[in-house]
């Protein structure tokens, strides 16, 4: 048999030519990553080599067809035997040599060619004799597993393509792959363009393919229906895009921004058509490895599937927090800040430039604007010293336009008159924003006719003074939410001694011991409204203060009738009654301590401009009544005038008790009680004014057991006690006791059981402590909470309205840079406070306008609630463009509104919602987290509008569906929830009626 008859392949060349060509290819071929080489059984190759070397076509050494039978474990699977060694069991030949041999000699029927790829392993190139053998299955049927081999140089996309063919996946289906290792953990194969080697796929691992569901979800993250069955959820069919977003906890800012972007047609269609899949950039160092784009795509596809009442964007929230730590947790944030991050993240995740080179931002340097600008705004900087003009053109995706800022501010304050029978009056005053506390007093003086010098301003929080302001302090320290009280002070007489500003708190004793205070005293809690009084230093005895306080509290503290039994009997009281009055080193109750933590007491040496918590003064019981009779005689605050409080009549000045005066503090004597001769003879002389201190209750408490036996102090000698008991058998009991406290209304722990005297070198604070029974009998709580409204409160506040065009003009106005943001002049070689002007050169298809409602300056922080009147249609920007000559091919500059992000509330809290126009039916909707309702166009322009979305008219597509049939009656219903479920559970009651929607969670 000749060689020609034994060879089924094409006619081969001469043996010498065969040897020369194959050896030349073996010698010259180099390993290159991705090239194919072929495995040939060594004995067949050696026999071929011997055959061509003989030069005899009829030689018995003819090798015959290529036969790799010895390399296989079996002829069914054609798996290679394990541990085969190159040059001993097989030979490797380049693809070109293999194809020549195959053409010359053919191959045994049924045997597959053993093609192997060159892989780029760390620090070396190698022919991959043993490829990766992995298991393939579908997520929907994980029992049906097939085995396939892939080179480490193959891309993940080739695996996906092979799986689509093997499992007959319908064309156009959106798929994603998961890699499962032996420990059952799964990991997404996000980048289908990387190699098997780079994806860390190895033999015996499983690749799972899943197809996106019709509702936009993935089978691996099936939503958990909380209130409805899966069948009901699957049967729901709604308008695509009309879908709520569940609030995960202070995530309304995120929901508002997502709804606006969701209703931006070109962006949404880009994701719904899966165009993003081919442009995911996994290598961009400025991006998020495609994860933000994928998470956003999942949310959009679920919202636009028309199969959800509401979507839970938990995965998206987690991804955002992972790549932007400022959004971690569940604090409130700014929707515009999230919008800025998201647009930048999508831009970098989908950046079509895979290898971005650094390009320095060049100055115009005299070049024509047309040459350096396209869809950008022009920034012009002028140095004030050398007049160097720098012109740059920067791209933008949104405009942050300022709002006109008023120089005045409206404040609401309560004025507390010196007349004790006059209720506090609420006033509304207009003051300069950059003004001082003295300006507030001056404005209030015009309404009250009280000189500003007789006023003191304080911030009241939780029944105590959080801050007492000086006249020269800035009004920016006072927030709109603060409860500000302005107190009228008495006019000091000429040549009178120095006055002391005394802060008065009201406290109620509890019936239970305050074991936490470290003493045997009873706890106290603050109540009512504190007072500020001007008192002479010499009138600060407890007896004088007692009378003064009764005067100032006369409107709501009832003096006891003479017939009422308030006398303390001679016989000893039991231990419980005795301990009840040992309350002078009291802490505050648990609720009070918690409130203290929220808003600490003031410091007399520190500035006021700290971040305080929300003031929570209740006005629920406040009654608006006519102003009381102003003809009441205003009592003096000096404590030495005639007083009639139902317990005594004093027509002469009482002796001033010094710090070491004893037990004349808790009680005032009955008119029939005798006065001991030793009282005046032994009393200490009055100390100098600068050393005057509040008397201490220590002596009184130490002698509590004997207080039924003693009517006056200091105590007489022992041999005088019986006479004293006989003469002073009974005495009147005080309505309250007086205690020196700190600014928080508590006694310092280290002052002892009675509290030591407080020096007047700092702001003095005192508290009057009420027994619960006495407070119930003589303190009128309803009357104490009443206040009246001044006529200024009835004048409606005029809502400021500005045109959007004014804001845009402010954006393009010349401004001088702030000291914190200077510009480095390349000519002067130093930072300069240059003038800056921004101009619009050209405009994008979608224009986002951010209204800068939150104003932060060196002096003030505020939210501007002005109404910005913005058009819903035909917003013309042609007058705002710096480029006036527009060619015929240029797009128009007219825009229509498509979405609005709203913010309700103030600087530190609030709520975000959004209005948006559905691209398919042209209907406007109001999105409030999970709830979606119909909206009318006349509802959209409000003072809550924060971020505006405009679409250029030449790119707007006409709606493909007719608008929904909404009757005028239904469109005005507050609970017209178009995403609510039809069949509500009966037990949900009223709560379901106000928030009837399905909440779903995604893993």
KETI-627171 format. One record per residue (C-alpha): x, z, y. Coordinates in steps of 0.1 Angstrom, whole numbers, plus 5000, padded with zeros to 4 digits. Layout:
# residues N
XZY;...
END
This chain:
# residues 1003
500050005000;501449905033;501450105065;499049865081;496549915053;496950295053;496450325091;492950315104;494150325140;495250045163;498249835154;501250055162;504449935178;507749935160;508950255145;511950275169;509550225198;507350505186;510250745182;511650655216;508250685235;507251015219;510651185222;510851065259;507451225266;508451555249;511651565268;510251475302;506951665302;506851995321;504252265318;501852255347;498852495350;495652325339;497352045319;496251985283;498651995253;497751945217;498452145185;499851935156;500552075121;504452105118;504851945083;502751635094;504951605125;508151645106;507051375081;506251135110;509551205125;511351125092;509150805088;510050655122;513750745118;513950535085;512850225104;511050105072;507350035076;506950055038;508750385034;507150645011;507550895039;504550745058;502651055072;499150915071;496351045093;496951355115;495951645093;495752005107;494152145076;496852405070;496252555104;492552645099;491152955082;488252745068;486952395073;483552515084;484352695116;487752535121;489052875135;492852885137;494653125114;495953435130;499553475141;500653115139;504153055152;505252755173;507852535156;507252705123;503552645118;502752395145;504152175172;502952125208;502851775222;501751665257;498351495261;499951145266;502051175234;498951305215;496851005225;499650765214;499850935180;496050945176;495850575184;498650485160;497650705130;494050835135;492851175124;491251315093;487451285095;485651595108;488651775122;488451855159;491451785181;493152115190;493452075227;494952365246;495452425283;498552545302;497752875319;499553045347;500253385334;502053645356;505653505361;505353235335;503552915324;502352905288;500252675265;497252875254;497152835217;494553095211;491753045238;489253315248;486453345223;483353505239;479653565230;476953405250;473253505254;470353515278;469053825294;465553745282;466653715246;469853905239;469353875201;470153505202;473953505205;476253215202;480053195201;482152975223;485752925232;487052875267;490552845281;491753105305;492152825330;488552725327;486252825356;483353065353;481152775364;482152585332;480852875312;477652875332;477252495327;477852535289;475252805287;472752605306;473252325281;473252545250;470052745260;468252445276;467852615310;465452405333;467352215359;467352375393;467052725380;469052985399;471253175375;473853445376;476253575350;477153925339;480254025319;479754295293;482654465276;482754665244;481954985262;478554845272;479354835309;478254525328;479854355358;478654065379;480653745377;480053675414;482553395420;481853115396;484852925410;487553155397;489153105363;488453305331;491853465334;491253575370;487753705360;489453925334;487353775305;488853835271;487953765235;485053965220;483354015254;479753895261;478553685290;474853735298;472953485319;469753565338;467453345358;465753455390;462053545386;459353365404;458853665427;462453645439;463753945419;466253945390;465354065355;468254305356;466754475387;463054465380;461054645407;459354965397;455754955408;454755295420;451055265424;449954955406;450454815372;452954545365;450054315357;448454365391;451754315409;452453995390;449053865398;449353925435;449653605456;450153635493;451453435522;455253395517;457153595543;454253825551;455854125533;456654475543;459954655539;459955015526;461455275549;464255445528;464655725554;465355635590;465855275581;463155135604;466054985625;467254785595;463654675586;463054555621;466154345622;465554195587;462054095596;463253915627;465953725608;463553655579;461253475604;464153265618;463352925601;466752755597;468453065584;465653145559;465352795546;469152785541;468853085517;465552985501;467052645491;470152825476;472452625499;474552945503;475652945467;478052655472;479452815504;480153165493;483653255504;485153515481;488653505496;488053545533;489853865543;487353915572;484353885548;482654105523;483553895492;480153735494;478254055486;476454085519;475253725517;474053775481;472254105490;470653945520;469553635499;467953865473;465854035500;464853705516;463853545483;461753845474;460053855508;459253485506;458153475470;454553555481;454353805452;455154135469;453254365492;456454535501;460054515491;462554805487;465854695503;467854965487;470654735473;471054575507;471254915524;473855025499;475954715505;475754745543;476855115541;479755015517;481154765541;480154935574;480655315571;478755375603;475555275584;476155515555;473555785550;470155795565;470755855602;468955655629;470855355642;470455065666;468754755653;470954535675;474154695662;472954625626;472054265636;475454215651;477154335619;474854135597;475353805615;479053845616;479053945579;477053635569;479253415590;482453535572;480853545537;479753185541;482753055561;483452705551;487052735562;488652885530;492152915545;491752995581;494752945603;495453155634;494452975665;495353135698;492653145724;493952915751;493252935788;491652625804;494752585826;493052325848;491652115819;488051985824;485352225812;483851955791;487051935771;487252295761;483552395758;480852345733;478052585725;479952865743;479753065775;482353045802;484353355812;486053345846;488453625856;490053655890;492953885898;492354075930;496054085938;497553745931;494153565928;495053415894;491953255879;491553275841;488953055825;488153085788;485252955767;483953185740;481353115713;478353345711;475453415688;473453635711;473253725748;473254095759;471654085792;471354385815;468154525831;467854605867;468554985870;466555195894;468555445915;465755705914;464455915886;461156085880;461356445867;458556685856;459257055863;457257385863;457357585895;457057965891;455958125923;456958465936;453258555936;452758725902;449058615901;449858245906;450058035874;453157815869;452457475885;453657145869;455056905895;456356545892;459156475917;461356175925;465056245927;468256045929;469655955894;473156055905;471856355925;472456725921;470257015913;469957085950;468256745954;465656855928;465057175948;464756985980;462156745965;460157035952;460357215985;458456936002;455557005978;455657385977;456857466012;459357705996;462957666010;465357515985;467657815990;464958035975;464857835942;466857855910;466557595882;466757675845;466257505812;463957715790;464157675753;462557885726;461558165749;464958205765;467258035790;469357765775;471057695809;470757835844;471957565868;473957595899;472857395930;475857165929;475457065892;474656705883;471056615874;472456395846;472856715826;469056745825;467256525799;463756415802;462756615772;464056945786;461557205798;462757275833;461457575852;462157635889;461757995900;461058115935;463258405946;462458675972;463958656007;466658926011;466259136043;468959136069;471859386064;470659446028;472959505999;473959235975;471259075953;471459035915;469858735897;468258905867;467058715836;464158875819;463158815782;460158935763;460559065728;458259205701;459359475677;458659415640;457259685616;460159625592;463759735594;466359475603;468859555575;470859245584;471959395617;474059665601;471959945616;468760135609;466959955638;463959735636;464059355642;462759185673;461558835681;461358665715;457958545728;456358415760;458158265790;461258425805;461558515842;464258505868;464158775895;466358865925;466959245924;469059475946;471959625927;470859975936;467359905922;468459845886;467560175871;465260145842;462460325860;462660095890;462959785868;459959905848;457759915879;459159575891;458459415858;454859545857;454459385892;455759045881;453759045848;450559165865;448758835858;448858875820;449859235814;446859465819;447659815832;446060085812;442860255825;443160625833;440660695805;442860525779;444860765758;448560685762;449861035763;452361135737;451461465720;453861765717;453961785680;456761605662;456061245650;456761145615;459960965606;458260625606;456960665641;460260795652;462260505637;459860255653;461460315687;464960295675;465159925683;467859875707;470559685687;468159445671;468859105657;466258835659;463958725632;464858455606;462958185625;464658285657;468058265641;467457925629;466357805663;469557965677;471557745655;469857435668;470357525704;472957785712;472758015742;474457915775;477957995785;478558105820;481857945822;481257615804;479557305820;476057225811;476356865800;476356935763;474056775738;471157015735;468356995709;464856915717;462957165737;459857275719;457857475744;454157455733;451657355758;448657325734;446957635748;447757555784;444557535805;444457345838;442657565862;442257575900;445057735919;444658105923;443958285955;447158245975;446258535997;447658785973;450259005989;453558905973;455159225961;458859285968;461259265939;463359545951;461459815931;460960055960;457559955973;454260105966;453060025931;449760085914;450060005877;447660255863;450160505853;451460645885;451360625923;454660635941;454760645979;458360735981;461560605966;462360745932;465860875924;468160605912;469360675877;472960605870;474560495837;474860845824;471260945833;469461035802;465861025789;463760925819;463760565807;461060525781;458460705800;457260775835;455961115842;452361205845;451261305880;450561655867;453861705850;456361925866;459761825879;462662045868;464862185895;467862085876;466761715877;467761665913;470461925913;472361785883;471861415889;474961215895;475461045928;474860675930;478060475921;479360195943;477259875940;480059675923;480159925895;476359955890;475459895853;472259905834;471660245819;472060295782;469460405758;471960585735;471260925748;467560865745;467760755709;470061035699;467461285711;464461105698;463561395676;463261615707;461461365730;458161545725;459661855738;461461715768;459861545797;462861505820;466561475816;469361575817;468361865794;468362215809;470162505792;468762645760;467162945777;465062715798;463662515770;460462725763;459462705799;459962335800;457862285769;455162485784;455162295817;455661945803;453461955773;452261595776;453561265792;452460905796;453860655771;455460335785;453959995777;457459865768;461059965768;463959795786;467159685768;470259505780;470859195759;472958885758;471958525768;470358465734;468158765738;469958975712;471959295716;475659265708;476459415674;479259625688;477359805715;475960085693;472460195685;471260205721;473459925736;475960005763;475459925799;476059565809;478359495838;476959285867;480159095870;478458825848;474858695846;472759005835;470058955809;467559225800;464659225775;461459425775;460559535740;456959565730;455459765702;453059525683;450059755690;450859785726;451359415730;448059345713;446259585737;447859505770;449459165768;447158865773;448758585754;446258315764;446658395801;450458395798;450458035785;448157895812;449557665839;448057435865;448957075874;449956975909;448356675925;451556485919;450856485882;447556285888;449355995905;449955735878;453555625873;453955265883;455455065854;458354865866;458154495855;461054255857;461253885847;463553775819;465053535844;466153825866;468053975836;469753645829;470753615865;472253965863;474253845832;475853565852;476553775883;480053845895;481054205885;484254415889;485654545856;485554925851;488655135851;488255195813;488354815807;491054645829;492254295825;495954215820;497053965846;499753735832;501153665867;501254025880;502354155845;500054455848;496354555842;494054475871;490454555879;489554185881;486254035890;484453875861;481753615859;480053475828;478353135828;476452955800;477852615792;475652505763;473052675740;472552705702;469552615681;468452985678;469053205708;469053575704;468653775737;469454145736;467854355764;470354635772;467754905775;470155185767;472255255798;475455465796;477455535827;479855805837;477056005853;473855915834;472555825800;469055685798;466655435782;465155185806;461455155799;460854865823;458554585811;460454265807;458153975812;459453715788;457653385780;456353305745;456752935751;458752695772;461652935781;463652695802;467452755803;468352435821;468652625854;471052885838;473552625825;476752565844;476752205832;474252025853;474751665841;473251635806;473651305787;470651145770;471851255736;471951625746;469351855731;466752005755;467052355769;463552475762;462852755737;459752915720;459653275709;459653335672;460353715668;460854045687;462454365676;460754665693;462055015700;459755305708;461055645719;464155775738;467855795735;468256015705;465155925684;462555665681;460955405659;461655035654;459054765646;458854395650;456654105659;457253765642;455653425638;455353295603;457052955600;454552815575;451152905592;452152975628;450453315627;451953615645;452353945625;453254295634;455754455609;455954835608;458054915578;455854865547;452754785567;451954435580;449054355603;447854055622;448954035659;447753855689;450053685714;448853915742;450154215723;453754095721;455054165756;455554535760;458154785774;459354835738;460754485734;464454515726;465754195709;464153855715;464553555691;464053205705;464052875687;464852555705;461852325707;463452015693;464252195661;460852365656;458952235626;455152225628;453352465605;452452315571;449552555565;446452635587;446452975604;444553245585;440953305594;441153625614;438053725633;438353895667;436954215654;439254245625;442354165646;441754465667;441354715639;444254955638;444254975600;443954595594;446754605568;446954255553;449454365527;447454655514;446154665479;442554575473;441854855448;443055185461;443255485438;440455725445;442656035447;444855895475;442055965501;442755935537;446455905533;445955575513;443655435539;446355475566;449255345545;447755135517;450654935502;452754915471;456255065471;458754915448;462255015440;465154795430;468154925410;
END
